[in-house]
Amino acid sequence: MYLNYLHNWPKIPEDLHHAVQSIVDTGNDELHKFVGAAYDPYKLYPIIGPLKTWITNHLPIQIGSCCHIHMITNDLVIHKDYMQEKYKVNYIFTTGGTDVKTNFYDNDFNLLQSYVVPAFTWHWFDGTINHNATKITAPRVAITIGTNDVDRLDFRAS
């Protein structure tokens, strides 16, 4: 398994869902400050306010330097995440379409496995494995959290 669902983790309360859209609507895309227009399909916004407080108080992991909302508006190229934290934990708000796939590849870019991740679910993966998202037809909005706290990720999840 390259992507693991965290079924036992708490869902983000509906009253905080508006905070996600508010951050996207009013926030600054931090990623563009560092890499420029090369990553136009991918925008990254800092999580602030009550949503940040809820995440800090309710998730069973040590949150690393990456704790953002990301919005993807088109297919992503195959890539690895080069951040301080090896593992990425995501919570999908909008899937980006009916058949969006999160794909994982070996170092020769051969497809290893694909997943269709439903909305309002937590999942995690090793960001140092080649991956991308494809078949995006609408904005895909999610929380992404970096962590090295692998012992607290639920390995029994499927």
Buried (B, 14 or more C-beta within 10 A) or exposed (E): EBBBBBEEBEEBEEEBEEBBEEBBEEBEBEBBEEEEEEBEBBBBBEBBEEBBEBBEEEBEBEBBEBBBBBBBBBBBEEEEBEBEBBBBBBBBBBBBBEEBBBBBBEEEEEEEEEBEBEEEBBBBBBBEBBBBBBBBBEBBBBBBBBBEBEEEBBEEBE
